């Protein structure tokens, strides 16, 4: 069973039988169904069932030539509501099945971001039609978490906020220039990183790390689409899974100038979320690519 099912309100699934019954219910009562053919005679199908606003479970599988459905996998999801990036996205198929990972480089973070692709059917259609790579796309990122903590915000004056914003913009420009082979920009980035490391090394001896670092976005563990984040909460919604009656928190978080929606079970969140406070936790990153034709 999927580890992040509890993030959408299914923490009490006790065995494989209950899980398969839930999958069958979703396939029969899906809110949305999407199909497309593959290279062979089979047809890929995705059934989505929403259990709370923006959250649900997707069931994926194939129909064979006899119109028989074979379940392959299911995963919980949160539909993102904000555009996180306008960078071009590369999509790669996972080796184990008909699932995909999206990859893009964002200059605001300076690292490669890998996410689990939610809308695989439009991508497969574009691939079969020979329309790849698709230009002019945008990505709505979302995340599920099974462990999070609320951290109090840092006190920042308006002048400090303006200075930080200017520094972020300058760094983004340097990263973009370095991508295009600007050696001076690369050297400046290296020097900035060295200065930052030196400053933090001195402060960390007397100060708590969360009074120094405002936000962070770092890969976590061995799976490439899981991250450890620290970000500022921009909005908070408390929703309920009507099937299990479990309470969920749906948060919009800004992390290193990247906006994303996040869902976590209230039982897994330590602290009371509020706008302005920070969320710290491990997330499974998902993404929905807005193709121009959609």
C-alpha positions in Angstrom: 0.0 0.0 0.0 1.1 3.5 -0.7 3.0 5.2 2.1 1.3 8.6 1.5 -2.3 7.4 1.5 -2.6 8.7 5.1 -1.8 12.2 3.8 -5.3 12.2 2.0 -7.1 10.7 5.0 -6.7 7.0 4.6 -4.5 6.2 7.7 -6.6 3.3 8.8 -6.2 0.9 5.8 -5.1 -2.2 7.7 -4.5 -4.8 5.0 -4.3 -5.6 1.3 -7.9 -6.6 1.1 -9.2 -3.2 2.2 -6.7 -1.5 -0.2 -8.0 -3.6 -3.1 -11.6 -2.9 -2.2 -10.8 0.9 -2.2 -9.1 0.6 -5.6 -12.1 -1.3 -7.1 -14.4 1.4 -5.7 -12.4 4.1 -7.3 -12.3 2.4 -10.7 -16.1 1.9 -10.6 -17.0 5.4 -9.2 -14.3 7.6 -10.7 -15.0 11.3 -11.1 -12.7 11.5 -14.1 -11.6 8.9 -16.6 -8.8 9.3 -19.2 -7.6 6.9 -21.8 -5.0 6.7 -24.5 -3.4 4.0 -26.6 0.2 2.8 -26.3 2.6 1.6 -28.9 1.0 -1.9 -28.8 -2.7 -3.0 -28.8 -3.2 -2.0 -25.1 -4.8 1.1 -23.8 -3.6 3.0 -20.8 -6.3 4.2 -18.4 -6.3 6.5 -15.4 -9.3 6.8 -13.0 -9.4 9.7 -10.6 -11.6 9.9 -7.5 -11.7 13.0 -5.4 -12.4 12.5 -1.7 -11.9 16.0 -0.5 -11.4 19.3 -2.3 -8.4 18.9 -4.6 -7.3 15.6 -3.0 -8.0 12.1 -4.1 -6.6 8.8 -5.4 -5.7 7.9 -9.0 -5.9 4.3 -10.2 -3.8 3.4 -13.2 -3.7 0.4 -15.4 -4.3 -1.0 -18.9 -7.1 -2.4 -21.0 -6.1 -5.3 -23.2 -7.4 -6.2 -26.7 -10.4 -8.0 -25.0 -11.4 -4.8 -23.1 -10.3 -6.3 -19.8 -8.8 -3.9 -17.3 -5.6 -4.8 -15.5 -4.8 -2.7 -12.4 -1.1 -1.7 -12.2 -0.8 0.9 -9.4 -2.6 3.6 -7.5 -1.4 6.7 -5.8 -2.8 9.6 -3.7 -2.6 13.1 -5.1 -3.2 16.7 -4.4 -4.1 18.9 -7.3 -2.0 22.1 -7.3 -3.7 25.5 -7.6 -0.7 27.8 -8.3 1.8 28.1 -11.1 5.2 27.1 -9.6 7.4 27.4 -12.7 7.4 28.3 -16.4 10.6 26.4 -17.1 10.6 23.8 -19.8 10.1 20.3 -18.4 11.7 17.0 -19.5 9.6 13.9 -18.8 11.1 10.4 -18.3 9.3 7.1 -17.8 9.9 5.1 -14.7 11.5 1.7 -15.4 9.0 -0.3 -13.3 5.8 0.7 -14.9 3.7 3.2 -16.9 4.4 6.2 -14.6 6.6 9.2 -15.3 8.8 11.8 -13.6 9.1 15.4 -14.6 12.4 17.3 -14.4 13.2 20.9 -14.7 15.9 23.4 -13.6 14.7 26.4 -11.8 17.0 29.4 -11.4 15.3 30.5 -8.2 16.4 27.4 -6.4 19.5 26.6 -8.5 19.0 22.8 -8.4 17.2 20.3 -10.6 13.7 19.6 -9.4 12.2 16.1 -10.0 8.5 15.4 -9.4 6.0 12.7 -9.9 3.9 13.5 -13.0 0.1 13.5 -12.3 -1.4 14.0 -15.8 0.4 11.2 -17.7 -2.4 10.8 -20.4 -1.8 14.2 -22.1 1.9 13.5 -22.1 1.5 10.0 -23.7 -0.8 11.5 -26.3 1.7 14.2 -27.2 4.5 11.6 -27.3 2.5 9.3 -29.6 1.6 12.3 -31.9 5.3 13.2 -32.2 4.8 16.6 -30.6 7.6 16.4 -28.1 9.3 18.4 -26.8 6.3 20.7 -26.0 7.4 24.3 -25.5 5.5 27.0 -23.5 4.4 24.7 -20.7 4.0 25.6 -17.0 4.0 23.4 -13.9 1.8 23.4 -10.9 3.6 21.7 -8.1 1.9 20.0 -5.1 3.1 17.7 -2.3 2.0 15.2 0.2 3.6 14.8 3.6 3.3 12.3 6.5 5.5 14.2 8.9 5.6 17.9 9.5 6.3 20.5 12.1 5.2 24.2 12.4 8.1 26.6 13.0 7.6 30.2 14.1 8.6 32.9 11.5 11.7 35.1 11.5 11.2 38.7 12.4 12.0 40.7 9.3 11.7 44.4 8.6 10.6 45.8 5.3 14.2 46.8 4.4 15.4 43.3 5.2 12.7 41.8 3.0 13.6 44.2 0.1 17.3 43.3 0.5 16.6 39.6 0.5 14.4 39.9 -2.6 17.1 41.8 -4.4 19.7 39.2 -3.5 17.4 36.4 -4.8 16.9 38.2 -8.1 20.7 38.8 -8.5 21.4 35.1 -7.7 18.8 34.0 -10.3 20.4 36.2 -12.9 23.8 34.7 -12.1 22.6 31.2 -12.3 20.9 31.8 -15.6 24.1 33.4 -17.0 26.2 30.5 -15.7 23.9 28.1 -17.5 24.9 29.8 -20.8 28.6 29.5 -20.1 29.4 32.8 -18.4 32.6 32.0 -16.4 32.4 35.3 -14.4 28.9 34.5 -13.2 30.0 31.0 -12.2 33.0 32.4 -10.3 30.7 34.9 -8.5 28.3 32.1 -7.5 31.2 30.1 -6.1 32.4 33.0 -4.1 28.9 33.8 -2.8 28.5 30.2 -1.7 31.9 30.3 0.1 31.0 33.5 1.9 27.6 32.0 2.9 29.2 28.9 4.2 31.7 30.9 6.2 29.0 33.1 7.7 26.8 30.2 8.7 29.7 28.3 10.2 30.3 31.2 12.5 26.7 31.8 13.4 25.8 28.2 14.0 28.0 28.0 17.0 25.8 30.5 18.9 22.5 30.5 17.1 19.8 28.0 16.2 19.8 26.9 12.6 16.1 28.0 12.1 17.0 31.6 13.1 19.6 31.6 10.3 17.9 29.7 7.5 14.5 31.2 6.5 13.6 28.6 3.8 15.2 25.5 2.3 14.5 23.0 -0.4 16.7 19.9 -0.3 16.5 16.3 -1.7 15.8 13.8 1.0 16.5 10.1 1.1 17.1 7.8 -1.9 14.0 8.6 -3.9 14.5 11.4 -6.3 11.1 13.0 -5.9 11.1 13.4 -2.1 12.4 16.6 -0.5 13.0 18.1 2.9 11.6 21.6 2.9 11.3 24.6 5.2 8.9 27.2 3.8 6.6 30.1 4.7 2.8 29.3 4.9 0.8 31.6 2.7 -2.7 30.0 3.2 -4.3 27.4 5.4 -7.4 25.3 4.7 -8.8 22.6 7.0 -10.6 19.9 5.1 -12.2 16.6 5.9 -12.2 13.3 4.1 -15.9 12.4 4.1 -15.2 8.7 3.9 -12.9 8.4 6.8 -13.8 11.6 8.7 -10.1 12.4 9.1 -9.1 16.0 9.2 -6.5 17.3 6.7 -4.5 20.5 6.4 -4.1 21.9 2.9 -1.3 24.5 2.9 0.1 26.8 0.3 3.8 27.2 1.0 6.5 29.4 -0.5 9.9 27.8 -0.4 12.9 29.5 -2.0 10.5 31.6 -4.1 8.7 28.4 -5.3 5.0 28.2 -4.6 3.4 24.8 -4.0 0.3 23.3 -2.4 0.8 20.7 0.4 -1.6 18.3 2.1 -0.9 16.6 5.4 -3.1 14.6 7.9 -3.7 16.7 11.0 -2.4 13.7 13.1 1.0 14.0 11.4 1.4 17.7 11.9 3.0 19.0 15.1 1.9 22.5 15.9 -0.9 24.8 14.7 -0.4 26.1 11.1 -1.1 29.8 10.4 -0.3 32.3 7.7 3.2 33.6 8.3 4.4 30.6 10.2 6.7 28.1 8.6 6.2 24.4 7.6 9.1 22.0 8.1 8.9 18.5 6.9 9.5 15.8 4.3 7.4 15.8 1.2 6.6 13.7 -1.9 6.6 16.2 -4.7 4.0 15.9 -7.5 3.4 18.1 -10.6 0.8 18.8 -13.2 2.1 20.1 -16.5 -0.1 22.6 -18.2 0.3 21.8 -21.9 -0.6 24.6 -24.3 -3.4 22.6 -25.9 -5.2 22.0 -22.6 
